[in-house]
Amino acid sequence: MRNIIKTNLVPKGICLNFFGLFLTRDKSWIDKYIVNHERIHTAQQKEMLWIPFYIAYIIEWLFKLLKYRNSHRAYMDISFEREAYTHGHDLTYLTHRKHFAQWRR
């Protein structure tokens, strides 16, 4: 994919999504499900007009970190991540995703 950029600035095994560009150290582990996960984040970013997404993401992570005192658990409980992990293996999800689905249960 064109929007996957290889860079040494990202730790191994991580893919960061900045404004629809996927940054990773090694492209070899990126499969269609990882790309779908990141596309879900791109949809979230677009509907929140980009910058507010990042602000909300960081604030939610900080609150969850205070709650759980565990960075990985806080990360996994962020509403944006819950949606992306729940639907990352459904390659048709974005065709029927409702707006602001990260806050619907």
N, C-alpha and C positions, 0 to 999 in steps of 0.2 A: 504494500500500500504506500501511496505517496506521502500520507500524513504521519508516518512513523519515522521518527528521526533518531538516529543512533548518536548518543553522546556519553562521555565519561562523567558528566556532572550528576548523573542519576545512579543511585546504588544498584547493584546487581539484583535481578529478580523483581524490579519495580518498573511500572509504567506510569508516568505522570501525564495528565491531560491538561494542556494549557491552550485554551481558546481553540480546541479541536485538533491541536497537534499533539501526537503521542510521543513522548520522550522516553527512551529506554537505553540501557547500556548495551543490551544484546537482543537483537531482533529474533533470534532463533526460537525463543520460547513463546513468542506472540502467535496465538492461533486465532481462529475466527470467533471464539468465545471471549477472549480477552478484548479483541477489537469491538465486539458487541457491547461488552461491559463499558468500555470507554466511550462508545457512541451514545450509550444511555446517559453518561455524564455530560457529553456534548449537548444532548437534548435538554438536560437540566440547566446547563449553563445558558443556553440560548433563551429559554423561557424566563430566566431570571435576569437577563440582560448582562451576562458575563460577570462583571465585577461583584455585584451583590451575591452571586453564587459563592465566590471565593471567601467573601466576608462571612456569610452564613455558615459555610463549611468549617472554617477555622473556629468561629464562636461555638458552634455545636460540638466540635471535637474538644475544645477546652472545657466546656461544661461536662461532657461525658468523662473526660480525664479526671476532673475533680470528683465526679460521682464514683467511678470505678477504681481510680488510682492505678490504672493499667492502660498503657497507650494502645496496645493492640485491641483490647476489648472496647476501648473508647472509639477507635477507628471503625471496628466492625459494627458498632451501634449507631453510627452517623446515618441519618435518614437517607442521604444520597447513596451511601454505600449499601445499605440494606436493599434499596430498590435495585441497584446495579447487580449485586450478587444474587438476589432472588430471581431476576429475569435474564441474567447474562447468558444462559444456555438456550433461551428462547429466541432464535434468530429472527422471528417475526414480530417480536414484542414492540418494536418501535413503530410498526404499522398501525397498531391499535392502542398505543400508550395514551393515557389521558394526561392533560396538563397538570403539573404539580403532583404527579403520582407519588413522589417521594414522601408526601405528607398524608397520603390516604392509606388506610388499612382496611 
